[in-house]
């Protein structure tokens, strides 16, 4: 992707450094409540890749814009607004995996260039997602905060005791949960690009069901378990990005399913 494309869509894409001569771009979709800033730091580990973080409406630098709370509407906006270029890959973690997956499906349905690789991380393969009888995104603030901390760990005390910080943190998270909890997978033909699936070895049942992503592609497929829980990608960043770099360097794989611990 080049500088001209970036200038046309500055709201959607952020980067830590510009590499106009990079042979491939990696577009990263963050997890629920997450920031693309976490992923653009991967530029340090991927010197031959232009790493982009996808900034969604209603958070970060786009806080003043209306949030999107339905998957179909979000994917449509991405497809209308972002030109991925000719050589690129998509990476998503948790909710971001499902967004990246649906974006890839949308590109294929429209006859646009497909990613060289779709990397999905810490997400069950559709349509195997299960939702609570009482959706989290409908809970009162205090109850939602308690559930979030029980599942993913305590928020910093400064966030919890500062109303504005709490609003900025929990608002996007609630919106993202609405995307996740209202998402309905509509079956269609499998992707023609390669898919690589990751999970933390201790995040059952996602780790157990990871190979189910194989059903969503007629291209190459690999699955990798790395030590850790849902946010394994932070502690295992070097190992994760070595696999990503190898996949991008070797191109689309037609190898049979592989799994590593």
Secondary structure, DSSP 8 states (H G I E B T S, - for coil): --HHHHHHTTTTEE-SS--TT-SEEEEEE--TT--THHHHGGGGT-TTEEEEEE--TTSGGGTTS----SHHHHHHHHHHH----SSEEEEEETHHHHHHHHHHHHHHHTT----SEEEEES---TT-----SS-GGGS-HHHHHHHHHHHH----HHHHT-HHHHHHHHHHHHHHHHHHHT--------BSSEEEEEEETTSTTHHHHGGGGGGGBSS-EEEEEESSSTTHHHHTHHHHHHHHHHHHHH-S---------
